[in-house]
Every structure is written in structure tokens, then in C-alpha cells.
Amino acid sequence: MYRDGDIIINPNFQRLFRWDIERKSRLIESILVRIPLPSIFVFELPNSKWEIIDGLQRLSTVLEFMGELIDPDTGKICKPAALVGTQYLPSLRGAFWADDLKHSRIEEALLHNSDLRGFTS
């Protein structure tokens, strides 16, 4: 939906994307260890496109790590970020989605840390 332009992640009323790389990495790590995230709220426009009302930074972070986030100023895809300072999955520090997270590193990290209380692979 994002690639097709059906989701607008930079509406005028949203604050600018301000999370630092550590906070972004914590969000991605939370997703990987299956910590529930708050809902993302959208508003459907008359043209059937959706504007993000709440959850812009969470959604933008996921898109950035996946190498899908488009810079609204240039129209080009932003350079994907690498995970830093991971607490529960330290083997994923420095990992990029494109070359590491899509493959076995994520499974290995989850299996290795499956004994953490509350986390399963």
C-alpha cells in the first residue's frame, strides 16, 4: 500500500520524524521479540488514500529498516539503517534488513534467546 501511494506518511499535521537510531533499533527489536505495539491510526481520505493519524514514527521506522522509506523532499528511497544497541538480540547489532534480517540471522537470534522469560521463537 505504501509503495502504491495509498498510505500518506507525511501529512502536514504530523510532527517531523525525530527518533534517533537507538530508539528506532529498539522498536525493531521489540517487533522481532514479539512485544505488542500500539495500534496505528489512519484516516481515509475521499480519494481512498489513508493518512497516518498516529503511528508515523513506528511505521516510518519499519519502512526505513526495510529499505522502503521514501524521502518526501527528494522522492528517493532513504538509505536503510542498521540495528544498533540491541538488548535482547545482541547478535543482530549492525544487521541490515536487506542482507541479514531477511535470512537466517533473525531465526538464529530468536532461537538463541528463546530462553528469555516471555520470549519464544
C-alpha positions as CSV (number, residue, x, y, z in Angstrom):
1,M,0.0,0.0,0.0
2,Y,2.8,2.4,0.8
3,R,4.7,1.7,-2.5
4,D,1.4,2.3,-4.4
5,G,0.9,5.7,-2.7
6,D,-2.2,4.6,-0.8
7,I,-0.7,5.5,2.6
8,I,0.4,9.0,3.2
9,I,3.0,9.1,6.0
10,N,3.9,12.7,5.9
11,P,0.6,14.7,6.4
12,N,1.1,18.3,7.3
13,F,-0.2,18.0,10.9
14,Q,2.3,15.3,11.9
15,R,5.5,16.3,13.6
16,L,8.7,15.7,11.8
17,F,10.3,12.2,12.0
18,R,12.6,12.6,15.0
19,W,13.6,9.3,16.5
20,D,17.3,8.6,16.8
21,I,18.8,5.3,15.6
22,E,18.9,3.8,19.1
23,R,15.1,4.3,19.5
24,K,14.5,3.0,16.0
25,S,16.5,-0.1,16.8
26,R,14.6,-0.7,20.0
27,L,11.4,-0.6,18.1
28,I,12.6,-3.1,15.5
29,E,14.0,-5.3,18.3
30,S,10.6,-5.2,20.1
31,I,8.9,-6.3,16.9
32,L,11.4,-9.2,16.5
33,V,10.9,-10.4,20.0
34,R,7.1,-10.1,19.6
35,I,6.4,-7.3,22.0
36,P,2.9,-5.9,21.2
37,L,2.9,-2.5,19.7
38,P,0.2,0.2,19.9
39,S,-2.2,0.4,17.0
40,I,-1.5,2.7,14.1
41,F,-4.4,5.0,13.4
42,V,-5.3,6.2,9.9
43,F,-7.9,8.5,8.3
44,E,-9.4,7.5,5.0
45,L,-9.5,10.5,2.5
46,P,-12.2,10.9,-0.1
47,N,-9.8,9.6,-2.7
48,S,-9.5,6.3,-0.8
49,K,-5.9,7.1,0.3
50,W,-5.0,6.8,4.0
51,E,-3.3,9.4,6.2
52,I,-1.4,8.3,9.3
53,I,-3.0,10.0,12.3
54,D,-0.9,8.2,15.0
55,G,2.0,5.8,14.5
56,L,4.0,7.8,11.9
57,Q,7.3,7.2,13.7
58,R,6.7,3.5,14.2
59,L,5.6,3.0,10.6
60,S,8.4,5.1,9.2
61,T,11.0,3.2,11.3
62,V,9.8,-0.1,9.9
63,L,9.8,1.2,6.3
64,E,13.3,2.7,6.8
65,F,14.8,-0.6,8.1
66,M,13.2,-2.5,5.3
67,G,14.8,0.0,2.8
68,E,11.3,1.1,1.6
69,L,11.0,4.6,3.1
70,I,10.9,7.4,0.5
71,D,12.3,10.8,1.4
72,P,9.5,13.3,0.8
73,D,11.9,16.0,-0.2
74,T,13.9,14.0,-2.8
75,G,11.4,11.3,-3.8
76,K,14.2,8.8,-3.4
77,I,14.4,5.8,-1.1
78,C,16.3,6.5,2.1
79,K,19.4,4.6,2.9
80,P,18.4,1.6,5.1
81,A,19.6,1.8,8.7
82,A,21.4,-0.9,10.7
83,L,20.4,-2.1,14.1
84,V,22.4,-0.7,17.0
85,G,22.4,-1.3,20.7
86,T,20.1,-4.3,20.7
87,Q,19.5,-5.6,24.2
88,Y,17.7,-8.9,23.7
89,L,19.2,-9.9,20.3
90,P,22.8,-8.7,20.6
91,S,23.8,-10.9,17.6
92,L,21.8,-8.6,15.4
93,R,23.8,-5.4,16.2
94,G,24.9,-3.9,12.9
95,A,22.4,-6.0,10.9
96,F,20.6,-4.6,7.9
97,W,17.2,-5.9,6.8
98,A,18.2,-6.4,3.2
99,D,21.3,-8.6,3.8
100,D,20.8,-10.0,7.3
101,L,17.3,-9.9,8.7
102,K,15.5,-11.4,5.8
103,H,17.7,-14.5,6.2
104,S,18.7,-16.8,8.9
105,R,20.3,-14.3,11.3
106,I,16.9,-13.4,12.7
107,E,15.9,-17.0,13.3
108,E,19.2,-17.8,14.9
109,A,19.0,-14.8,17.2
110,L,15.4,-15.7,18.2
111,L,16.3,-19.3,18.8
112,H,19.4,-18.4,20.8
113,N,17.4,-16.1,23.0
114,S,14.3,-18.3,23.3
115,D,15.1,-19.0,26.9
116,L,14.5,-15.3,27.9
117,R,11.4,-15.1,30.1
118,G,8.4,-14.1,28.0
119,F,10.1,-14.6,24.6
120,T,9.7,-17.5,22.3
121,S,11.0,-18.2,18.8
